[in-house]
Structures are given as C-alpha cells and as structure tokens.
C-alpha cells in the first residue's frame, strides 16, 4: 500500500495504542527474561509464566497487524514507524514517531531517519 499523509494520519490513534502495547510488552519480556536468567543461575530452573506467553502473543498480533498494513515498525522504544509513500512520484517513506502529533516528515528509502525532511 502507498499512503498519503491523510491516510497515515488517520491511522495514528490506533498506532499509538499498538506501539504503547508493544513498548510495554517488550519491557515486560526483557524483565521476565532477566528473572528467568537469575533463577537459572541460582537453582538451574526457570520457566516463563503465562503472562510471558500472553505478552508475546499480543506483541506478535500488533506487529503482524502493522506489517499487514505495510507499516514498518523501525524502533518500538522511540515509537518510530515508516509508511510507504511517494513524494513527487518517487518512492519514499512518511516518517512518524509516536510523540509527534501528526505525520510531518518523510525520507527517501535509502536514507532512513537521518535523512528525514519536513513535508
């Protein structure tokens, strides 16, 4: 899919929710992995609890939903996503971070975040 700025902006409320769930889930999974490592070191055991599996499932669902829409999650901690687009008839990505109120930047496919330019 090729997104216009308006189409991308219309998805932001849903993406904010998904990205926050992914961010929180990722944090919880890292903490859980650290607890498991500590248990393994202490007594040779360590098993993920049901919450770990639920978080993994929810993150997978959110990431797959974004991928199905063609949206690329670049950095869950920064809430950085790219929407495939075209600028002046050339392939481009609309670039948005979850702290930004709307999509206001783009970059060529080969430049990434460092090449962000205002719309």
Beta strands, then each sheet from edge to edge (+ up, - down):
strand 1: 71-75
strand 2: 80-87
strand 3: 90-97
strand 4: 105-108
strand 5: 117-118
sheet 1: 1+ 2- 3+ 4- 5+
end
